[in-house]
Amino acid sequence: MAAVCPRRFRGQGAETLLERRVVVPRHICWLAQQSAEKALKAILIFLALDFPRRHDLDALRNLVPNDWQVKTEHADLAALTEWAVEARYPGDWPDATDADARCVGIDPDGLSSPRLHN
């Protein structure tokens, strides 16, 4: 993989979330997953470690050295990983709800605040 600035890689997910004008729970869930994925990949790029081009957050986190806080604070990312596909494609799963968005750590009501959408 070509050299990429880790801050640039990580920032793509976060800035996309803040640019949203319409707050839709499935978008929140997918963008939260994307932000986590990009943050993990930014760490791996910073450490010059190769990683697979996959959305599996646990697999990516497992490549991070043990002395990084993300290894202990986020021991199970499987629920967040699901949103890589479920939020983007129709399937046999229910639609995302505000409660799902809150479970990934983002309050949909807080995102609709005018201060985030200047």
C-alpha positions as CSV (number, residue, x, y, z in Angstrom):
1,M,0.0,0.0,0.0
2,A,1.3,3.5,-0.8
3,A,2.3,5.7,2.1
4,V,-0.8,7.6,3.4
5,C,-0.8,10.1,6.2
6,P,-2.7,8.4,9.1
7,R,-4.5,11.6,10.1
8,R,-5.9,12.0,6.6
9,F,-7.1,8.4,6.5
10,R,-8.8,8.6,9.9
11,G,-10.3,12.0,9.2
12,Q,-12.3,10.8,6.2
13,G,-14.8,8.9,8.4
14,A,-15.2,11.6,11.0
15,E,-15.7,14.5,8.6
16,T,-18.3,12.6,6.6
17,L,-20.3,12.1,9.8
18,L,-20.2,15.8,10.6
19,E,-21.2,16.8,7.0
20,R,-24.5,14.9,7.1
21,R,-27.5,17.2,6.9
22,V,-30.2,14.5,7.3
23,V,-29.8,12.3,10.4
24,V,-30.7,8.7,9.5
25,P,-29.9,6.0,12.0
26,R,-28.5,3.6,9.4
27,H,-26.2,6.3,8.2
28,I,-25.0,7.0,11.7
29,C,-24.3,3.3,12.3
30,W,-22.5,2.9,9.0
31,L,-20.5,6.0,9.4
32,A,-19.5,5.0,13.0
33,Q,-18.3,1.7,11.7
34,Q,-16.4,3.5,8.9
35,S,-14.8,6.0,11.4
36,A,-13.6,3.1,13.6
37,E,-12.3,1.2,10.6
38,K,-10.4,4.2,9.3
39,A,-9.0,5.0,12.8
40,L,-7.7,1.4,13.1
41,K,-6.2,1.5,9.7
42,A,-4.6,4.8,10.5
43,I,-2.9,3.2,13.5
44,L,-1.7,0.3,11.3
45,I,-0.4,2.7,8.7
46,F,1.4,4.8,11.3
47,L,3.0,1.7,12.6
48,A,3.9,0.6,9.0
49,L,2.0,-2.7,9.5
50,D,0.3,-4.4,6.6
51,F,-3.5,-5.1,6.9
52,P,-6.2,-6.8,4.9
53,R,-8.6,-4.8,2.9
54,R,-11.6,-5.9,5.0
55,H,-14.2,-4.3,7.2
56,D,-13.7,-6.7,10.2
57,L,-12.9,-4.4,13.0
58,D,-11.8,-7.1,15.4
59,A,-9.3,-8.5,12.8
60,L,-7.9,-5.0,12.3
61,R,-7.7,-4.3,16.1
62,N,-6.0,-7.6,16.6
63,L,-3.1,-6.4,14.4
64,V,-2.5,-3.5,16.7
65,P,0.3,-4.1,19.3
66,N,-0.9,-5.0,22.8
67,D,0.4,-1.8,24.4
68,W,-2.1,0.3,22.5
69,Q,-5.2,1.3,24.5
70,V,-7.6,0.3,21.8
71,K,-6.8,-3.4,22.5
72,T,-8.1,-3.3,26.0
73,E,-10.8,-0.6,25.7
74,H,-12.5,-2.1,22.7
75,A,-12.3,-5.9,23.2
76,D,-15.3,-6.8,21.0
77,L,-16.1,-4.8,17.9
78,A,-18.3,-7.4,16.2
79,A,-21.5,-5.5,16.7
80,L,-20.0,-2.4,15.1
81,T,-18.5,-4.4,12.3
82,E,-22.0,-5.6,11.3
83,W,-22.9,-2.1,10.1
84,A,-20.3,-2.2,7.4
85,V,-22.8,-4.1,5.3
86,E,-26.1,-4.0,7.1
87,A,-26.5,-0.3,6.9
88,R,-25.7,-0.1,3.2
89,Y,-27.6,-3.0,1.7
90,P,-31.1,-4.3,2.1
91,G,-31.3,-7.7,3.7
92,D,-33.1,-9.9,6.2
93,W,-32.2,-7.6,9.1
94,P,-34.4,-4.9,10.6
95,D,-33.8,-1.2,9.8
96,A,-31.5,0.7,12.1
97,T,-33.2,2.6,14.9
98,D,-32.2,5.6,17.0
99,A,-31.4,3.0,19.7
100,D,-28.9,1.3,17.4
101,A,-27.3,4.7,16.7
102,R,-27.0,5.3,20.5
103,C,-25.4,1.8,20.9
104,V,-22.6,2.8,18.5
105,G,-22.1,5.9,20.7
106,I,-23.8,8.6,18.8
107,D,-27.0,10.4,19.8
108,P,-29.0,11.2,16.7
109,D,-30.7,14.0,18.6
110,G,-27.3,15.6,19.3
111,L,-26.4,15.4,15.6
112,S,-29.4,17.4,14.6
113,S,-28.2,20.3,16.6
114,P,-27.5,23.5,14.6
115,R,-24.0,23.9,16.0
116,L,-22.9,20.7,14.1
117,H,-24.5,21.8,10.8
118,N,-23.1,25.3,10.2
